[in-house]
Amino acid sequence: MADAERSDDARTRRRRAERLETRVTAEQKALITHAAALEGRSVTDFVLTSLQDAAKRAIAEHAMIELSVRDSRAFVEALVEPREPGRRMRERVATFRTRMGDDAT
């Protein structure tokens, strides 16, 4: 193995200081091992990448749902309790009516 490769391996091992353990069935292990081999990756690399991708997806989905709920509440609140239009809005509506005629509403 080249010196650069050994150096990269050592850095990777140092960065991976935490352990994550799980128990799997023989079938699950065989499936994961087979998938990793098909992609030419180690089981560790395959599992870590897959878990990281799944975690990112879960976080993104949660954020979208949270945003969706917040936006829905704001929309309903705006419908139920609309705010009075501000000065600029009133001016623009007046300008629109002038340009389009009073029956443009």
C-alpha positions in Angstrom: 0.0 0.0 0.0 1.3 3.5 -0.9 2.3 5.9 1.9 -0.5 8.3 0.9 -3.1 5.5 1.2 -1.9 4.5 4.6 -2.0 8.1 5.7 -5.6 8.5 4.5 -6.6 5.2 6.3 -5.0 6.4 9.5 -6.8 9.8 9.3 -10.1 8.0 8.6 -9.7 5.8 11.7 -8.9 8.8 13.9 -11.9 10.7 12.7 -14.2 7.7 13.3 -13.8 7.7 17.1 -17.5 6.8 17.9 -19.0 3.3 17.6 -22.4 2.4 16.4 -23.4 -1.2 17.0 -26.5 -3.1 15.9 -27.6 -6.7 15.8 -29.0 -8.1 12.6 -30.3 -11.4 11.4 -28.2 -13.7 9.2 -30.5 -12.8 6.3 -30.0 -9.0 6.8 -26.3 -9.4 7.1 -26.1 -11.4 3.9 -28.3 -8.9 2.1 -26.1 -6.0 3.2 -22.9 -7.8 2.5 -24.1 -8.7 -1.0 -25.2 -5.1 -1.7 -21.9 -3.7 -0.5 -20.0 -6.2 -2.7 -22.1 -5.3 -5.8 -21.0 -1.6 -5.3 -17.4 -2.6 -4.6 -17.5 -1.1 -1.1 -16.8 -2.4 2.4 -19.8 -3.3 4.5 -18.8 -0.5 6.9 -18.7 2.1 4.1 -22.0 0.8 2.6 -23.8 0.8 6.0 -22.5 4.3 7.0 -23.3 5.9 3.7 -26.8 4.3 3.7 -27.5 5.3 7.3 -26.3 8.8 6.7 -28.5 9.2 3.6 -31.5 7.9 5.4 -30.8 10.3 8.3 -30.6 13.3 6.0 -33.8 12.3 4.3 -35.6 11.9 7.6 -34.5 15.3 8.8 -35.4 16.9 5.5 -38.9 15.3 5.5 -39.4 16.4 9.1 -38.4 20.0 8.2 -40.8 20.0 5.2 -43.7 18.7 7.4 -42.9 21.3 10.1 -42.8 24.1 7.5 -46.0 22.8 5.9 -47.9 22.8 9.2 -46.6 26.3 10.1 -47.4 27.7 6.7 -50.9 26.1 6.8 -51.6 27.7 10.1 -50.4 31.1 8.9 -52.6 30.8 5.8 -55.7 29.9 7.8 -55.0 32.7 10.3 -54.7 35.2 7.4 -58.1 34.0 6.1 -59.8 34.0 9.4 -58.3 37.3 10.7 -57.1 39.3 7.7 -55.0 42.3 8.5 -55.9 45.8 7.3 -54.0 46.7 4.1 -51.1 49.1 4.7 -50.7 52.6 3.2 -48.6 51.3 0.2 -51.2 48.6 -0.6 -54.0 51.2 -0.5 -52.0 53.5 -2.8 -51.4 50.7 -5.3 -55.0 49.6 -5.3 -56.0 53.3 -5.9 -53.5 53.5 -8.8 -54.8 50.2 -10.3 -58.4 51.4 -10.1 -57.4 54.7 -11.7 -55.6 53.0 -14.6 -58.2 50.3 -15.1 -61.3 52.2 -14.3 -63.4 52.0 -11.1 -65.2 48.8 -12.2 -61.9 46.9 -12.4 -62.4 45.4 -8.9 
